[in-house]
Amino acid sequence: MSIEVVSVNKVYGNQKALDAISFSVDKGQVVGFLGPNGAGKSTMMKILTGFIKPTDGAVFVNGIDILKNPIEAQKSIGYLPEHNPLYLDMYVREFLQFQASIYKVEKIAIEKTILKVGLEAEAHKKINQLSKGYQQRVGLAAAILHNPKVLILDEPTTGLDPNQLLEIRTLIKELGKEKTVLFSTHIMQEVEAVCDRVIILKKGKLLIDKPIKELQKKNQQIIEVTFDYKVEEQFIKRLPNLVSYKNNYDTTWVLTFTTDDDMRATVFDFAQENGLKILGLNTKNQQLESLFREVTS
């Protein structure tokens, strides 16, 4: 296991920030770490990096007990905190050279990293001259400079424009092929596009830990259909896989199904069998954002 968390609790005074959290992550996985504000995400990430200690529990990174041997564990961790700490008066390349000296990384790695995160046109500038998006790239460059086995990214796409966001998304997916990546975000589209798995916290408790594909398979399918004539409820109830229904207007129904099959064909068949015409039909699947709202509200 690249990351193993066993029954971790963290208490601040009378407040329990983390409550018996356990999970593990294998190499080559990109895991979305989600939860509303105050859920305990950043606290867990700080514990994983050895920045703070849990009240009790155990944490292992690449098989190393981070509580007993934090320095050794930290050598294989790349960390981009939420509030990306940078030396703003330093030049980009100068800052990365400073980081490289700490990790004892060869200079060639600096240029490779600059290219990898798309900073080649900005490397000669001072960090305080960069946009927030490019400053975020500098933080990401510092996190991957020493080629860590585990990447922990707290809101890595903050401040990026759509083009930059796509580039960083592609980079994270590429890094995830050879590293373990754990990152938090409030952008659900990012999770669906990048992650293999989702962990959702609420008030310090782990609510969901599942592969993204499994969550997508369980998405509810919602169809809004308008017929040319009013349909009685007793007929609507005969539709297969129907879990709920609502008559919005005289001839319009909102139908919710729990199946992976596309139920539009079934609704069309239902209309034909009952001598009806379909005047309008809209369909959508419950996305991760809806699930997130449902479990954390």
C-alpha positions as CSV (number, residue, x, y, z in Angstrom):
1,M,0.0,0.0,0.0
2,S,1.3,3.5,-0.8
3,I,-1.0,5.0,1.8
4,E,-2.5,3.3,4.8
5,V,-4.6,5.1,7.4
6,V,-5.8,3.1,10.4
7,S,-8.4,4.3,12.9
8,V,-7.1,7.9,12.9
9,N,-8.7,10.4,15.3
10,K,-7.9,14.1,15.7
11,V,-9.3,16.1,18.5
12,Y,-8.9,19.9,19.0
13,G,-10.2,20.7,22.5
14,N,-13.8,19.6,22.5
15,Q,-14.0,19.3,18.7
16,K,-13.4,15.9,17.0
17,A,-11.9,16.9,13.6
18,L,-11.4,13.2,12.5
19,D,-13.4,10.3,13.8
20,A,-11.9,6.8,13.4
21,I,-10.8,7.3,9.8
22,S,-9.4,4.3,7.9
23,F,-8.6,3.8,4.3
24,S,-5.7,2.7,2.0
25,V,-4.6,3.7,-1.5
26,D,-2.5,1.6,-3.9
27,K,0.1,2.8,-6.3
28,G,-1.3,4.1,-9.6
29,Q,-4.6,5.3,-8.1
30,V,-5.9,8.9,-8.3
31,V,-8.2,9.4,-5.4
32,G,-10.6,12.4,-5.0
33,F,-10.8,13.5,-1.4
34,L,-14.1,15.3,-1.0
35,G,-16.2,16.9,1.7
36,P,-17.9,20.2,2.7
37,N,-15.9,22.9,4.5
38,G,-14.9,21.6,7.9
39,A,-15.2,17.9,7.0
40,G,-11.6,17.2,8.0
41,K,-9.9,16.9,4.6
42,S,-7.1,19.3,5.1
43,T,-6.5,17.9,8.6
44,M,-6.1,14.4,7.2
45,M,-3.8,15.6,4.5
46,K,-1.6,17.4,7.1
47,I,-1.4,14.2,9.1
48,L,-0.4,12.2,6.0
49,T,2.4,14.6,5.4
50,G,3.6,14.6,9.0
51,F,2.8,18.3,9.4
52,I,0.6,17.5,12.4
53,K,0.1,14.4,14.5
54,P,-3.2,12.5,15.1
55,T,-4.6,12.2,18.6
56,D,-4.4,8.4,18.0
57,G,-4.3,5.9,15.2
58,A,-1.6,4.9,12.7
59,V,-0.5,6.3,9.3
60,F,1.9,4.6,6.9
61,V,3.3,6.1,3.6
62,N,5.1,3.6,1.4
63,G,5.3,1.3,4.3
64,I,7.0,3.8,6.6
65,D,5.3,4.8,9.9
66,I,5.0,8.6,9.5
67,L,4.6,9.0,13.3
68,K,7.8,7.1,14.1
69,N,9.9,8.2,11.1
70,P,8.4,11.3,9.6
71,I,11.6,12.5,7.7
72,E,12.1,9.3,5.9
73,A,8.4,9.2,4.9
74,Q,8.4,12.8,3.8
75,K,11.2,12.0,1.3
76,S,8.7,10.1,-0.9
77,I,5.8,12.6,-0.5
78,G,5.0,15.6,-2.7
79,Y,2.6,18.1,-1.1
80,L,0.8,21.1,-2.5
81,P,-1.1,22.8,0.4
82,E,-4.3,24.6,-0.1
83,H,-2.7,28.0,0.5
84,N,0.4,27.3,-1.7
85,P,3.3,28.9,0.3
86,L,5.8,30.5,-2.1
87,Y,8.7,32.9,-1.8
88,L,7.2,35.7,-3.9
89,D,10.4,37.7,-4.3
90,M,12.3,34.8,-5.8
91,Y,12.4,34.0,-9.5
92,V,10.6,30.8,-10.6
93,R,13.8,29.0,-11.6
94,E,15.6,30.3,-8.5
95,F,12.8,29.0,-6.2
96,L,13.0,25.6,-7.8
97,Q,16.8,25.5,-7.5
98,F,16.3,26.2,-3.8
99,Q,13.8,23.4,-3.5
100,A,16.2,21.1,-5.5
101,S,19.0,21.8,-3.0
102,I,16.8,20.7,-0.1
103,Y,15.9,17.4,-1.8
104,K,19.5,17.1,-3.3
105,V,18.0,16.8,-6.8
106,E,20.1,17.2,-9.9
107,K,19.7,20.4,-11.9
108,I,18.4,18.6,-14.9
109,A,15.3,17.7,-13.0
110,I,14.5,21.4,-12.6
111,E,14.2,22.0,-16.4
112,K,12.3,18.7,-16.9
113,T,9.8,19.8,-14.2
114,I,9.4,23.3,-15.7
115,L,8.5,21.8,-19.0
116,K,6.2,19.2,-17.4
117,V,4.0,21.9,-15.7
118,G,4.2,24.4,-18.6
119,L,6.3,27.1,-16.9
120,E,9.0,27.5,-19.6
121,A,7.7,30.9,-20.7
122,E,7.5,32.2,-17.1
123,A,10.6,30.6,-15.5
124,H,12.6,33.9,-15.8
125,K,10.0,35.9,-13.9
126,K,9.6,36.7,-10.2
127,I,6.8,34.6,-8.6
128,N,5.0,37.8,-7.6
129,Q,4.7,38.7,-11.3
130,L,2.8,35.6,-12.1
131,S,-1.0,35.1,-12.2
132,K,-2.6,33.0,-9.5
133,G,-2.8,30.1,-12.0
134,Y,0.9,30.2,-12.8
135,Q,1.7,30.5,-9.1
136,Q,-0.3,27.3,-8.6
137,R,1.9,25.6,-11.3
138,V,5.0,26.7,-9.4
139,G,3.6,25.0,-6.3
140,L,2.9,21.9,-8.3
141,A,6.4,21.9,-9.8
142,A,7.9,22.1,-6.3
143,A,5.7,19.2,-5.2
144,I,6.9,16.9,-8.0
145,L,10.5,18.1,-8.4
146,H,12.0,15.3,-6.3
147,N,9.9,12.6,-8.1
148,P,7.9,11.5,-5.1
149,K,6.0,8.2,-5.0
150,V,3.0,9.8,-3.3
151,L,1.4,13.2,-4.3
152,I,-1.0,15.0,-1.9
153,L,-2.7,17.9,-3.5
154,D,-5.0,20.2,-1.6
155,E,-7.2,22.2,-4.1
156,P,-4.6,22.0,-6.9
157,T,-6.7,23.6,-9.6
158,T,-7.6,26.8,-7.7
159,G,-7.3,29.9,-9.8
160,L,-6.7,28.2,-13.1
161,D,-8.5,29.3,-16.3
162,P,-10.3,26.6,-18.4
163,N,-7.2,25.9,-20.6
164,Q,-4.8,25.7,-17.7
165,L,-7.3,23.5,-15.8
166,L,-7.4,21.1,-18.7
167,E,-3.6,21.0,-18.8
168,I,-3.2,20.4,-15.1
169,R,-6.0,17.7,-15.2
170,T,-4.0,15.9,-18.0
171,L,-0.8,16.2,-15.9
172,I,-2.5,14.8,-12.8
173,K,-3.8,11.8,-14.8
174,E,-0.4,11.3,-16.3
175,L,1.3,11.4,-12.9
176,G,-1.3,9.0,-11.6
177,K,-0.1,6.2,-13.9
178,E,3.1,5.9,-11.9
179,K,2.4,7.6,-8.6
180,T,-0.3,7.6,-5.9
181,V,-2.3,10.8,-6.1
182,L,-4.7,12.0,-3.4
183,F,-6.3,15.4,-4.0
184,S,-9.1,17.4,-2.7
185,T,-11.3,19.7,-4.8
186,H,-14.7,21.3,-4.8
187,I,-15.0,20.9,-8.6
188,M,-17.0,17.7,-9.1
189,Q,-16.2,17.7,-12.9
190,E,-12.5,17.4,-12.0
191,V,-13.2,14.3,-9.9
192,E,-15.2,12.6,-12.6
193,A,-12.6,13.4,-15.2
194,V,-9.5,12.5,-13.3
195,C,-10.2,10.1,-10.4
196,D,-10.3,6.3,-10.2
197,R,-11.9,6.5,-6.7
198,V,-13.7,8.9,-4.4
199,I,-13.5,9.3,-0.6
200,I,-16.1,11.6,1.0
201,L,-15.9,12.9,4.5
202,K,-18.5,14.8,6.6
203,K,-17.8,16.1,10.1
204,G,-14.7,14.0,10.4
205,K,-16.4,10.7,9.5
206,L,-15.8,8.7,6.3
207,L,-19.1,8.4,4.5
208,I,-18.2,6.9,1.1
209,D,-15.1,5.1,-0.2
210,K,-15.8,3.7,-3.7
211,P,-14.5,3.4,-7.2
212,I,-15.9,6.2,-9.4
213,K,-17.3,3.7,-11.9
214,E,-19.3,2.0,-9.1
215,L,-20.8,5.3,-8.1
216,Q,-21.6,6.1,-11.7
217,K,-23.4,2.8,-12.2
218,K,-25.6,3.5,-9.2
219,N,-26.6,6.9,-10.6
220,Q,-30.4,7.4,-10.8
221,Q,-31.8,8.0,-14.2
222,I,-34.3,10.7,-14.4
223,I,-36.6,11.2,-17.4
224,E,-39.1,14.1,-17.9
225,V,-41.6,13.2,-20.5
226,T,-44.6,15.1,-21.9
227,F,-47.4,13.1,-23.6
228,D,-50.2,14.4,-25.9
229,Y,-52.9,13.2,-23.4
230,K,-53.2,12.9,-19.7
231,V,-52.0,9.5,-18.3
232,E,-53.4,8.0,-15.2
233,E,-51.1,7.2,-12.3
234,Q,-52.1,3.5,-12.3
235,F,-50.6,3.2,-15.8
236,I,-47.4,5.1,-15.0
237,K,-46.8,2.8,-12.0
238,R,-46.5,-0.2,-14.4
239,L,-43.2,1.0,-15.9
240,P,-40.3,-1.3,-14.9
241,N,-37.4,-0.1,-12.6
242,L,-39.5,2.9,-11.6
243,V,-38.6,4.1,-8.1
244,S,-40.5,7.4,-8.0
245,Y,-42.7,9.6,-10.2
246,K,-44.2,13.0,-10.1
247,N,-46.9,14.6,-12.3
248,N,-45.6,18.1,-12.9
249,Y,-48.4,19.2,-15.2
250,D,-51.5,17.4,-16.7
251,T,-49.5,15.6,-19.3
252,T,-45.9,15.9,-18.0
253,W,-44.3,13.3,-15.7
254,V,-40.9,13.2,-14.0
255,L,-39.9,9.5,-13.8
256,T,-36.9,8.2,-11.7
257,F,-35.5,4.8,-12.5
258,T,-32.7,2.7,-10.9
259,T,-31.1,0.8,-13.7
260,D,-28.1,1.1,-16.0
261,D,-30.3,0.5,-19.1
262,D,-31.4,3.6,-21.1
263,M,-35.1,3.8,-20.1
264,R,-36.0,6.1,-23.0
265,A,-36.7,3.1,-25.2
266,T,-39.0,1.7,-22.6
267,V,-40.9,5.1,-22.3
268,F,-41.3,5.2,-26.1
269,D,-42.6,1.6,-26.1
270,F,-45.0,2.5,-23.2
271,A,-46.4,5.5,-25.2
272,Q,-46.9,3.4,-28.4
273,E,-48.6,0.6,-26.5
274,N,-51.0,3.1,-24.9
275,G,-51.8,5.0,-28.1
276,L,-49.8,8.1,-26.9
277,K,-47.5,10.5,-28.6
278,I,-44.4,11.9,-26.9
279,L,-44.3,15.7,-27.2
280,G,-41.1,16.2,-25.2
281,L,-38.5,14.1,-23.4
282,N,-35.4,15.1,-21.4
283,T,-33.1,12.7,-19.6
284,K,-30.2,13.0,-17.2
285,N,-28.2,10.9,-14.8
286,Q,-27.6,11.8,-11.2
287,Q,-24.0,13.1,-11.3
288,L,-21.4,13.0,-8.6
289,E,-22.3,16.5,-7.6
290,S,-25.9,15.4,-6.8
291,L,-24.6,12.5,-4.8
292,F,-22.2,14.8,-2.9
293,R,-25.1,17.1,-2.0
294,E,-27.2,14.2,-1.0
295,V,-24.8,12.6,1.4
296,T,-23.3,15.8,2.9
297,S,-26.5,17.9,3.3
